[in-house]
Amino acid sequence: DELRFDSLTPEFFPYELDNVFCTLKYGRDQITITNLQGRHGTSQLRIGPTLLIVKPDGGMWARIRSLQLVPFVPDDDLLRALPNGLRSVFETLQPSGPISMSADLLVVDLAPRQLEPRRQRVPGSNRQVRMSSALAQDRDELTTWLYWENAGLTFAGATVKLGVTWDQVYGEFASRGEYRNGQLGAVDGNLLFKSARILKQPVQQVHAKLLIDPGQEAGVLKIKNFRAQMYGGELGGEGRIQLDPLEYRLSLKGVQFQLEEIARQNRIGDGAELKGVATAQLVLMGTGSDLRNLRGGGTIDVPKGRLYNLPLMLDLLKFAKLRAPDGTAFEEAHAAFTIHGRRMHLDQFELLGNLISLTGEGDIQLDNLQAHLDIYTVWSRLVQMLPGPGKEISNAISRNLFRMELNGTLDGKVQFQQQAIPFLVDPVKRLMERMK
């Protein structure tokens, strides 16, 4: 029989559908559904061959094939319809933007629903009490079993959170798994993004295994064998996301990053020339979705390269009335930093050149690139030509040492202030150790 409904809300999944059409075939204690279609807002739901079996003592078993929801919109209606354990996943990942959902197979097993909360005997008493409706609802959660194969999301420029925000995501995630006893059971998934941005930086060919193993850590999503292409090099790592309450840790390492590609992607400036390769390490951890709870740190190293005519450094040296014969070339660069919420603290950064070297420390706001940096200039050749005891070297360096205070936006206008420093500070001492 062909059936049409203006509106339909399944009892076992309270997600209202409009303009519903389906074909039903009735049998003994079972129903076969083909070509079910319906809409919820802008989303179109399509379901292929589906078998429903009504259990003799109540409850239901269903086998659903070829489920599609396009576009996939995790709005309040959908989140309320999901079991608690699945809802927490989407609240953690916060997917948004152009997304579609599909599943080759979905099996649903529902126990008989208790419309009237049961009376429970109080231990050590002849009295009986009735369970609250909330407890009865929790019991329904515990008796629901879901199993799926090749179920996933396809992203077409979407945003999702995997510890940190990924945007402009193009690719897909697919998994096999189950929901049992009010929480996610074993889940085995694969993630493949053709392209995306992480921390506003472009990555390509992102692949990772996403696993949940309740036998080891229930409710914990593990990111294994993460790898991606970035700046012409390779990015790898692993991570761990506790779903409820949200807590995450990501560890990433990049090798063979091409400085030319970094300059091109970040529009370093006309006339700037960057050559060589960089390595980087980054650890991020936090709780909840508020960036104020973000913590981490890392390092960036360019052991051998050419950093020529960097716009910000040109402005700094011009202000300091320093002139380098070949422009402003550095052959080596290093940085170590820590992250506290939206603020990145540069514990130490160094630009080493044949004539002039720079070192310093300071803070950068990650959301608007507002910076306050203390930068020290050191004449490299002076350090190289000074033999003798450390005290004599320190005195000679101190007579030629200045601190430049930088304030402003790194991609906008900055201001400098200069001050003579009569003694060696820690950043300069560490730089001198590296230059020996």
Order of alpha helices (4+ residues) and beta strands (2+ residues): beta-beta-beta-beta-beta-beta-alpha-alpha-beta-beta-beta-alpha-beta-beta-beta-beta-beta-beta-beta-alpha-beta-beta-beta-alpha-beta-beta-beta-beta-beta-alpha-alpha-beta-beta-alpha
